[in-house]
C-alpha cells in the first residue's frame, strides 16, 4: 500500500485487549493492528480504540 493512500479501518483490523477506561459515551480499549499475511509493511500499531454507545449518542 502506498504511504499516501488512505485506508478504511474496521474492527476486524484489530485485536482488542484490556479496557483502559469508561466514560459517559462509551469505553476505551487497548488494541493492536492485526498484521495481514500479504501486506508486509503493516506495523502492528498499538492504539486506543474508543467504543461509543449508540443509545447515548441518540440522546444528544
C-alpha positions in Angstrom: 0.0 0.0 0.0 1.3 3.4 -1.0 2.0 5.7 2.1 -0.2 8.4 0.6 -3.2 6.2 0.2 -5.9 6.4 2.8 -7.1 3.2 4.4 -10.6 2.4 5.7 -10.3 0.7 9.1 -12.8 -1.9 10.5 -13.0 -3.6 13.9 -11.7 -6.8 12.1 -8.3 -5.0 11.6 -7.6 -5.0 15.3 -7.1 -7.4 18.2 -9.0 -5.8 21.1 -7.3 -6.1 24.5 -7.9 -4.8 28.1 -10.2 -1.9 28.9 -8.4 1.3 29.6 -11.3 3.4 30.8 -15.0 4.2 30.7 -16.9 7.4 30.2 -20.4 8.7 29.6 -20.5 7.8 25.9 -18.5 4.6 25.8 -15.4 2.6 26.7 -11.8 2.7 25.6 -9.7 -0.4 25.0 -6.1 -1.1 24.1 -5.9 -2.7 20.6 -3.3 -3.9 18.2 -3.4 -3.8 14.5 -3.5 -7.4 13.1 -0.7 -7.8 10.6 -2.1 -9.2 7.3 -0.1 -12.0 5.8 0.0 -10.5 2.3 0.9 -6.9 3.2 4.4 -6.8 4.7 4.5 -3.1 5.5 1.9 -3.0 8.3 3.5 -2.5 11.7 1.1 -3.9 14.3 0.4 -0.5 15.8 -0.8 -0.4 19.4 -3.7 2.1 19.6 -6.5 3.2 22.0 -9.9 2.1 20.5 -13.0 4.0 21.6 -16.3 2.2 21.5 -19.2 4.6 21.6 -22.6 3.6 22.9 -25.2 4.3 20.2 -28.0 4.9 22.7 -26.1 7.7 24.4 -25.4 9.4 21.0 -29.0 9.3 20.1 -29.9 11.2 23.2 -27.7 14.2 22.2 
